[in-house]
Structures are given as C-alpha cells and as structure tokens.
Amino acid sequence: MIATDSQLAEMLSHLAPIDRVAVDTEADSLHCYFEKLCLVQMSFGGRDYLVDPLAGVDLSPLAAALAGKEIVLQGADFDLRLLRRAMNFTADRVFDTVIAARLLGIRGFSLAALVERYFGVVLTKGSQKANWAQRPLPSHMAEYAINDTRYLLPLADKLEAELREKGRYEWFQQSCQRGLAQTAVERVRDEDEAWRISGAGTLPPRTAAVLRALWHWRDHEAQAADRPSFHILQNHLLIEAAQSFVEGGVPEFRHLTARRRRGFMEAAECALQLPEAEWPKRLRKIGTRPTQEAERIAEDLRRRRDIAAEELGIEPSFIAPRAAVDSIAGDESRSATLLVPWQRELLKL
C-alpha cells in the first residue's frame, strides 16, 4: 500500500521507463453522497500497487507520471472520469479491454469472464459493494482490488494479438479514442428534471408535484448526512409515498427520525397546496415522426449492419446502436459524430 509521498516517489521511479500501465480505481459512491476516490490500483513491471488517496498522499506527481503513457483499463469511462475529478488526470492513450473483447465478438466481457477465458483463473467475488473508504483496508478487499489490475497487461497483450490477427486493431484504436473523447465531456445534472426517477413518467401531475417535493427533501437530507440518497429513502418508496399523500393517506416509514419525518411531511404538504399551474408537466418526446423515407433508410442500415455483424461475429449494437441508426436515417450528416470510421465503413456511409 502506497500511503506516503516517499513511497509514491519510489513507485514512480519504477514507473518512469514504462509505457503501458494497468489502472483501476475504487470509490465510495455506494456509501457517501459526495463520491471520493478511495483507491488507485496499478500494475506494471511485474508488480502490483495500491495507492491510498485517503492517506493524504499528494497525487499530482502520479498524474504527471501517467501523462503520455498508455493506460489499460477494464471499461474506461467511470475510472477516467473519477481520475480527472480527483487528481486532474486526463489520459492521452487508453486500451479498453471491454472494447477489445467486444470487437473480437466475445460476449462475456466482464473482467472475471475474460480472466477465466484467457488464464483459467477464477477471481473471487464479494467486494464490489464494500465500503472502500474504511481503513485499515481488510486484506481480502486489498486482494480483490489488486486482482482488478493484476491480469490487465497480459490480457491486453492477448487481446491485441487477436485484434491484429483479425485486422481490427485500427478499429479498436478508433473506438478507444472516441471513448476517451466522450469522458472529456462533463456530465451535468439537470436540477429541474433530476427528480424524474423511474416510474415518474406515468404519474398524474399532482402526484408528480408531490414526488418532486419529496425527491428534493431526500436530496437535501442525503447531502447533509453525506449518505447516498437511497439510504434515506428508496425510489419506489418515494413514489408510493407521493401516491399515498394524494389519496389522503399518510405513509409510515418508521426508520425516519422525528426530525426527518417532519421535513418529509412538510415537503408533501407544501406540494399538495400548489396550484395546478405549478404542477410539473409530463415530458413529451421531442422530435417528429420519421418519414417513410427515413424508415426505409433505417431498415436498410439495419440490414447492412446485421449482415456485417453476422460476418464478423460481433454484436450488431456494437456496430451501431438502434438510436444511432434512427438518427442517421433522419440526417446522414450525423453519422460523423455518432459513429467512428470503421462503423461508417461497415454501414457504407
């Protein structure tokens, strides 16, 4: 475990001549409202390392040392976004083993499935939902974390060899570069629409108004306690509560403290008093019904996609998701932003 600046400096001296390094991260999003980076796993030069951001280590030298290197990850999006927020690191080159596996037509592309497929090793499970902020870190969690990167470099070597053999390595690079560009786009929560949880779209407007108020009450409580929102009240219970209030009932959630219950009741009562003009409107799908010509083009694109997928042995949706096909059918110029060159080539765009 790298827990001091001197230990980090020693590790970075070994990293300096290395070009390809396996990286993974662990966060505490299942245990806190304000997610933080709790662990950085790294493997290179035949050794595995765990870097502890919670020990007060200055991570800026690590970010600088990783710059320019090829970062091997299993599903890059979450880790790269977390590393950018936590230590201002932006990768220049990535090798995403998930993309590689899918390009090879491998259906079971979880890390455990890939490690068993290529190395005959069955990885232990059980720490996916653990609290990675706890210290000292239990030995079984440390071992679980290390396994997240231990096999990535030899796995990348095997996947790369197969990609080159099939003539798909350039396709792989294009897809990794697209994924890298997408992680640079900051996701911003729409505060006016965040309350629209699964199931909210079918609620009558007045019930939706109560749900909106209860959601904001829960969000405030979660932030104040620095706990995930579902620890305060789960989504399906919010919907049930909103329906109960509108029907004249009072839901009983005995796990709520007296203070929280007062706030919960007040939020609902305020929403029930709102005039109809302030009830939320039901969302309508934006866009127009596709023309017959657009539907014909979409069907032709799907046919070309499915034929190519069958010939290559890969999933049709990996060549072009349904939403991309429909969008391109309405406006072919969108293909340049929705698809990478190898995908457009297969679709003859």
Secondary structure, DSSP 8 states (H G I E B T S, - for coil): -B-SHHHHHHHHHHHTT-SEEEEEEEE-TTT-SS--EEEEEEEETTEEEEE-GGGT---HHHHHHHTTSEEEESSHHHHHHHHHHHH----SEEEEHHHHHHHTT-S--SHHHHHHHHH------S-TTS-TT-SS--HHHHHHHHHHHHTHHHHHHHHHHHHHHTT-HHHHHHHHHHHHHHHTS-----TTTTT--TTGGGS-HHHHHHHHHHHHHHHHHHHHHT--HHHH--HHHHHHHHHHHHTT-----TTS-HHHHHHHHHHHHHHHTS-GGGS-------S----HHHHHHHHHHHHHHHHHHHHHTS-HHHH--HHHHHHHHH-GGGHHHHS-HHHHHHTT-
